[in-house]
Amino acid sequence: MAADPLPPFPPGFLWGASTSAHQIEGAADLRERSVWDVFEARPGSIADGSTAAVACDSFHRHREDVELLAGLGLDAYRFSVSWPRVDSPGGLDHYDRLVDDLLAAGVRPVPTLFHWDLPAALDWRERDTAARFAAYVERVAARLGDRVRTWITVNEPAEHTFLGHALGVHAPGHRMLFEALPVAHHQLLAHGLAVRALRAAGAADVGIAVSHAPTWPVSERKEDLAAADFYDVLMNRAFSDPLLLGRYPEGVAELMPDGAEADLEIVSERLDWYGVNYYAPSLVGAPTGGPSAYGTLDVPPEMPFSVHEIEGRPRTDFGWPVVPEGLTEVLTGLRDRYADRLPPLMVTENGCSYPGLDDQDRIAYLDAHLRALHRALEAGVDVRGYFVWSLLDNFEWAEGYRQRFGLVHVDFDSPERTRTPKASYAWLRDQLRDCLRAQR
Ligand code: BGC
């Protein structure tokens, strides 16, 4: 465990933990089907052959989750609302209860409205899905808006586009490579329409959660620099530029559907804050002629780039390198690129997968990343909050239950889905009590 106390964070800095509906709720029999249910039924789609039908059973056990959050002393809980559940009779009742229980425990509810579990009948390749999303958001806001103050529209449109529609390793499992780009645009349009719907319903604190990975060229060779630049455009700027500048960067603008240009005013609707999900940087070079891999993800040889291992770093169970300074780089980089167009930032996800209850590796990871965040604050970046991914071990998408990101261990073999706080849970609780809030 790191010996030095962490530096204090500014008064009012929001401390939270994140989860998502499909990854924790279970109770699949009490909702409509999502694209993930369909995908999980395909043999070989999930590494351990599991499904999210029960997961952490948080639908039935959400009170235990609320107690765990309160026990940590967190200010906020980022969970997601399942669109397929809202589409089923009484589906919003669950979120109604969750919001009430969070508020009673003194924890601010921060719902994400789309975290990848699209109703099975819908398809992000269709532009109309954006309008359907806005109509669903109106229903959720009408029910919860009297108590929910902070909203997140969409989670990581890049991963949902590329993993789900370009490479086919996530639901819905399409392998369209560059033809997947309209899926990104339709999610961004959905986001903009949702911001408008939420504001019309009186919401005053609206953001989005976008993944950001600093992209490092593998060498200074011209080809490697160009490949890394394109990768950065595709993974980062193709999302942050339209959201914050109202335009697509060169290289992806051409890949967007007809008429995308005219939607950019909606896409770039003013945000109250911009959420950053950070895990690790990417080391990128020109194609090598063969496949390359990032953790468990294979990058096809026909891509105009290759990804490389970042050497000399500890690795998480997923094989991702631990690079805390990448978080400082992301936050200062956004400030430098977007300047006065950038709203306050919030780290909406950051965390790591490690096995075991005595998770000293996770403590070291969180300690180092909180220091890295603090360095961005010292450099003058306006960051207002930090959410750990994740409160609980959960259904880690195509990895099933093999990757454990939780501060709390979940026994997936027990019918009760027994929750046991890990060493990192006690560590974070003590840090919040003893140093992180010292200036309050
Ligand atoms: C997603 C989470 C996921 C986490 C770890 C993010 O890409 O938003 O749902 O569990 O990373 O892979």
Residues whose N, C-alpha, C, O or C-beta is under 5 A from the ligand:
A	BS01	BGC	E156 E159
